[in-house]
Amino acid sequence: MKGKGGAPDRRSSARWRVLLLCAFCFGLGMLFTDRFWTAPDTSNHIMSQRRRQDQELQVISEDCNTKRKHGEDKDIMGEVTRTHEAIQSLDKSISTLQMELAAKRSMLELLRSGGSPVTAETSQPRKKAFVVIGVNTAFSSRKRRDSVRDTWMPQGKKLQQLEEQKGIVIRFTIGHSATSNSILDKAIDSEDAQHHDFLRLDHVEGYHELSAKTKIFFSTAVGIWDADFFVKVDDDVHVNLGMLATTLARHKSKPRTYIGCMKSGPVLADKNVKYNEPEYWKFGEEGNKYFRHATGQIYAISKDLATYISINQPILHKYANEDVSLGSWFIGLEVNHIDERNMCCGTPPDCEWKGQAGNVCVASFDWSCSGICKSVERIKDVHSRCGEGDSAVWSALI
């Protein structure tokens, strides 16, 4: 009986031990799992994404603000530029009115004192023009004039159309001989009757009288034409009229404008050298240089400066060199000196290379000759290689 009853008790005890062992292992597993493994924190992940989005939105906002600021800066700079141009234009208008008023007063005083105006045309209404180009010439330069007519200077109806349609006036400027009604004067009269392209000046021609001739040219021209600019050019220089007009138009709004290739050469005291300056002592010690001025082959001045010369012609001092004289007349004035290097290109290949590169020259000549060396023979070649084309002047924006 004991044997039969003891076996079931042992089996029951073993089952309890197995159950207790399983429960213990389960509890131990739960303990280790809680300590070494955590479920993903979804709330932290969401916060991280939101933070990234906020940063991206901030960067985009800052970029938009920067672009808006740059746009505002451009608008401000544009307003400043337009305001500056408006001030310049107003300054030019005031300067011109002041000069014209002074010219009228000067003319009235001259008439009251029993004198006469510089030219007979001053009593007539002035003709409106954009630029008046005076080609400085001499009695002996007929061949040079013909070479200019055959190249860059239009002739006949085209010359008249250029004046009427574009406001570009071109005239050979010359005075008269020391002998009244001489054969030289008659030759010019005959040439003018043929071509109608001269401006006769009340001036006695002579090599050492170029400074006086320059004063009289500007005084005469400003009395006939109400032009924005007045240009003086020598008859042995090649000119591209379209590029000249375009260059001048860029400075149209500026008052008291003096345009050319600015230089400052030495003051030559030696009487035995060319271009010597008898009044060298006025420029300080020996070896000094002249003040900055435009080279004499070609330069342009605005209407107010031409009027200034006309008003003050009797008291403007003349130095030995014409270009120095002109520069000296503007010393002490509020003048815009514009150094335009395209107005003093060399002859081919210099002007040819520049033209091929898109930098068409205003004027071309040789420094060694103060003009085109042997211009009568060479100006056609210069024109063919460095000319802008006959249509350029008609399409120039003025």
C-alpha positions in Angstrom: 0.0 0.0 0.0 2.8 2.4 0.8 4.5 1.6 -2.4 1.4 2.3 -4.5 0.7 5.5 -2.7 4.3 7.0 -2.9 4.7 7.1 -6.7 1.9 9.6 -7.4 3.2 11.9 -4.8 6.7 12.0 -6.3 5.3 12.7 -9.8 3.2 15.6 -8.4 6.1 17.1 -6.7 8.2 17.0 -9.8 5.5 18.8 -11.8 5.4 21.6 -9.2 9.2 21.9 -9.4 9.1 22.3 -13.2 6.3 24.9 -13.0 8.2 26.9 -10.4 11.4 26.7 -12.5 9.5 27.9 -15.6 8.0 30.8 -13.6 11.4 31.7 -12.2 13.0 31.7 -15.7 10.1 33.8 -17.1 10.5 36.4 -14.3 14.3 36.4 -14.8 13.8 37.0 -18.6 11.4 39.8 -18.0 13.9 41.5 -15.6 16.8 41.3 -18.1 14.6 42.4 -21.0 13.5 45.6 -19.2 17.0 46.5 -18.3 18.8 46.0 -21.7 16.1 46.8 -24.4 13.8 49.8 -24.7 11.0 50.3 -27.2 11.5 53.0 -29.9 10.7 56.5 -28.6 8.3 57.7 -31.4 7.8 61.1 -29.7 11.6 61.9 -29.9 11.6 60.9 -33.6 8.7 63.2 -34.4 10.3 66.1 -32.6 13.6 65.6 -34.5 11.7 65.7 -37.8 9.9 68.9 -36.8 13.2 70.5 -35.8 14.7 69.7 -39.2 11.7 71.2 -41.0 11.9 74.4 -38.9 15.6 74.8 -39.8 14.8 74.3 -43.5 12.0 76.8 -43.4 14.3 79.3 -41.7 17.0 78.9 -44.4 14.4 79.4 -47.1 13.0 82.5 -45.3 16.5 84.0 -44.9 17.2 83.3 -48.6 14.0 85.1 -49.6 14.8 88.0 -47.4 18.3 88.2 -48.9 17.0 88.2 -52.4 14.4 90.9 -51.5 17.2 93.0 -49.9 19.4 92.7 -53.0 16.4 93.7 -55.2 15.8 96.7 -52.9 19.5 97.6 -53.1 19.3 97.5 -56.9 16.2 99.7 -56.9 17.9 102.2 -54.6 21.1 102.3 -56.8 18.9 102.8 -59.9 17.2 105.7 -58.2 20.6 107.2 -57.2 21.8 106.9 -60.8 18.7 108.5 -62.2 18.9 111.3 -59.7 22.5 111.9 -60.5 21.7 112.1 -64.2 18.9 114.5 -63.5 21.1 116.7 -61.5 23.8 116.7 -64.2 21.1 117.6 -66.8 19.8 120.4 -64.7 23.4 121.7 -64.1 24.0 121.7 -67.8 20.8 123.6 -68.5 21.6 126.2 -65.9 25.2 126.5 -67.2 24.0 126.9 -70.8 21.4 129.5 -69.8 24.0 131.5 -67.8 26.5 131.4 -70.8 23.8 132.4 -73.3 22.7 135.3 -71.0 26.3 136.4 -70.7 26.7 136.2 -74.5 23.7 138.4 -75.0 24.9 140.9 -72.5 28.4 140.9 -74.2 26.8 141.4 -77.6 24.6 144.3 -76.4 27.6 146.0 -74.8 29.6 145.6 -78.0 26.8 147.1 -80.0 26.3 150.0 -77.6 30.0 150.8 -77.7 29.8 151.2 -81.5 31.4 147.8 -82.3 30.0 145.0 -84.3 29.4 141.3 -83.6 32.0 138.8 -84.5 30.0 137.5 -87.5 27.1 138.9 -89.5 25.2 135.7 -88.8 24.8 136.5 -85.0 21.8 138.6 -85.7 20.0 135.7 -87.3 18.3 132.9 -85.4 20.8 130.1 -84.7 20.3 126.7 -86.5 19.8 123.7 -84.2 22.4 121.0 -84.5 23.9 118.1 -82.5 27.6 118.7 -83.4 29.5 121.2 -85.5 32.7 119.8 -86.9 35.3 122.3 -88.1 38.0 120.8 -90.2 41.0 123.1 -89.9 42.6 123.7 -93.3 45.0 126.1 -95.1 45.2 127.7 -98.5 47.8 125.2 -99.6 45.8 122.1 -98.6 43.5 121.6 -101.5 44.7 118.0 -102.0 44.1 117.2 -98.4 40.6 118.5 -98.5 39.8 116.4 -101.6 41.2 113.3 -99.9 38.9 114.0 -96.9 35.9 114.5 -99.3 36.8 111.2 -101.0 36.8 109.3 -97.7 35.0 110.1 -94.4 33.3 113.4 -95.2 30.0 113.1 -97.2 29.4 115.3 -100.2 26.6 117.2 -102.0 23.1 116.1 -100.9 24.4 113.6 -98.4 26.2 116.3 -96.5 23.0 118.3 -96.4 21.0 115.3 -95.4 23.5 114.6 -92.6 22.9 118.1 -91.3 19.1 118.0 -91.6 18.5 114.4 -90.4 21.3 113.8 -87.8 22.2 117.3 -86.8 25.9 116.7 -87.8 27.4 119.8 -89.5 30.8 119.6 -91.2 32.7 122.5 -92.6 36.3 123.3 -93.6 37.4 126.3 -91.6 39.6 128.9 -93.1 40.2 132.6 -92.8 41.5 135.0 -95.5 44.9 136.1 -96.7 46.8 139.2 -95.6 46.1 140.8 -98.9 42.4 141.6 -99.5 40.7 139.7 -102.4 43.9 137.9 -103.3 44.2 134.9 -105.7 44.2 132.6 -102.6 40.9 133.9 -101.4 39.4 133.7 -104.9 40.5 130.0 -105.1 38.7 129.2 -101.9 35.6 131.1 -103.1 35.6 129.0 -106.3 36.1 125.7 -104.3 33.3 126.7 -101.9 31.0 127.4 -104.8 31.6 123.9 -106.1 31.3 122.0 -102.8 29.5 124.3 -100.3 31.4 123.0 -97.4 33.4 126.0 -96.0 33.1 128.2 -93.0 35.0 131.4 -93.7 36.4 133.1 -90.6 37.3 136.7 -89.9 40.9 135.7 -89.4 44.3 136.2 -91.2 45.7 132.8 -92.0 49.2 132.0 -90.7 50.9 129.0 -89.0 51.7 130.9 -85.8 48.1 132.1 -85.6 46.4 128.8 -84.8 45.4 129.7 -81.3 43.7 132.9 -82.6 42.0 130.8 -85.3 40.7 128.3 -82.8 39.1 131.1 -80.7 37.5 132.6 -83.8 36.2 129.3 -85.0 34.4 128.5 -81.8 33.1 132.1 -81.5 31.8 132.1 -85.1 30.3 128.6 -84.9 28.4 129.2 -81.7 27.0 132.3 -83.2 25.5 130.4 -86.1 24.6 127.0 -84.7 22.9 126.1 -81.4 24.7 122.8 -81.1 25.4 120.5 -78.2 29.1 120.0 -79.2 31.7 121.7 -81.3 34.6 119.7 -82.7 37.9 120.8 -84.1 39.8 118.3 -86.3 42.8 118.7 -88.6 42.5 117.9 -92.3 45.1 115.1 -92.2 43.1 113.0 -89.6 40.7 110.1 -90.4 37.4 110.3 -88.6 34.6 107.8 -88.2 31.6 110.1 -87.9 29.2 107.4 -86.5 31.6 106.6 -83.6 32.3 110.2 -83.0 28.5 111.0 -82.7 28.0 107.9 -80.4 30.9 108.9 -78.2 29.7 112.5 -77.8 26.1 111.3 -77.1 27.3 109.5 -74.0 28.3 112.8 -72.5 25.4 114.9 -73.7 23.9 115.5 -70.3 27.1 116.6 -68.7 27.9 120.4 -68.3 31.1 122.0 -69.4 32.5 119.0 -71.2 36.0 118.9 -72.8 36.7 115.6 -74.6 39.9 114.4 -76.3 43.1 112.5 -75.7 44.5 114.2 -72.7 48.3 114.6 -72.4 50.9 116.7 -70.6 54.0 117.3 -72.6 57.2 119.0 -71.6 57.5 122.8 -71.8 60.3 123.4 -74.4 62.4 126.4 -73.7 65.0 125.9 -76.5 64.2 128.4 -79.4 65.8 126.0 -81.9 63.4 123.2 -81.4 59.9 122.7 -82.9 56.9 123.6 -80.6 59.1 125.7 -78.3 57.3 127.9 -75.8 58.5 131.5 -75.6 56.6 131.9 -72.3 58.2 128.8 -70.7 59.0 130.8 -67.6 55.3 130.9 -66.7 55.3 127.2 -66.1 57.9 127.1 -63.3 61.4 125.6 -63.4 63.0 124.3 -66.6 61.9 120.8 -67.4 58.4 121.2 -66.1 55.3 119.9 -68.0 52.2 121.6 -69.2 48.9 121.1 -67.4 46.7 118.4 -68.8 45.1 119.2 -72.1 43.7 117.5 -75.2 46.0 116.8 -78.1 45.4 119.2 -81.0 44.6 116.8 -83.8 40.9 116.4 -82.6 38.9 117.5 -79.6 35.4 118.4 -78.7 33.9 120.9 -76.3 30.3 121.4 -75.2 28.1 124.5 -76.1 28.6 126.2 -72.8 32.4 126.1 -73.1 32.2 127.4 -76.7 30.0 130.2 -75.5 32.5 131.0 -72.8 35.3 131.3 -75.4 33.0 133.6 -77.5 32.3 135.9 -74.6 35.9 136.1 -73.4 37.6 136.0 -76.7 39.4 139.3 -76.3 41.1 138.4 -73.0 41.9 134.7 -73.6 45.7 134.3 -73.7 47.4 132.6 -76.6 50.4 130.3 -76.1 52.7 129.1 -78.8 50.7 125.8 -79.2 47.0 125.9 -80.0 46.1 122.8 -77.9 47.9 124.3 -74.9 46.1 127.6 -75.4 42.7 125.8 -75.4 43.5 123.9 -72.2 44.7 127.0 -70.5 41.3 128.8 -71.1 39.6 126.1 -69.0 42.0 126.2 -66.1 40.2 127.4 -63.0 36.7 126.5 -64.4 34.5 123.6 -63.3 35.2 121.6 -66.5 34.7 117.8 -67.1 38.0 116.7 -68.7 37.2 113.4 -70.5 40.2 111.4 -71.6 38.9 109.5 -74.7 41.6 107.3 -76.0 39.6 106.2 -79.1 40.1 109.7 -80.4 43.8 109.1 -81.0 44.3 105.6 -82.5 47.3 104.9 -84.7 47.0 104.2 -88.4 46.9 100.5 -89.6 47.5 98.0 -88.1 46.5 99.7 -84.8 43.1 101.0 -85.8 42.5 97.9 -87.9 43.1 95.5 -85.0 40.9 97.6 -82.7 38.1 97.6 -85.3 38.3 93.8 -85.6 38.0 93.5 -81.8 34.8 95.6 -81.9 36.5 98.9 -80.6 36.0 101.1 -83.7 38.2 104.2 -83.4 36.8 107.7 -83.5 39.9 109.1 -85.1 43.2 107.8 -86.5 46.6 109.5 -87.2 50.3 109.1 -86.7 51.9 110.8 -83.7 55.2 111.2 -85.5 53.5 113.4 -88.1 50.8 115.0 -85.9 48.4 113.6 -88.5 48.5 110.8 -91.1 51.9 110.8 -92.6 51.5 111.5 -96.3 47.8 111.8 -95.8 46.9 112.5 -99.4 48.3 109.2 -100.5 47.4 107.1 -97.4 44.1 108.3 -96.1 42.1 106.1 -98.6 44.0 103.0 -97.3 43.3 104.0 -93.7 39.6 104.5 -94.6 39.3 101.1 -96.3 41.0 99.3 -93.4 39.7 101.3 -90.4 36.5 102.9 -91.6 33.3 102.0 -89.9 31.2 101.8 -93.1 29.2 104.5 -94.8 25.9 103.5 -93.1 27.2 103.7 -89.5 26.7 107.5 -89.1 23.0 107.2 -90.2 22.3 104.5 -87.6 24.2 106.2 -84.7 22.0 106.9 -81.7 22.3 110.6 -80.8 
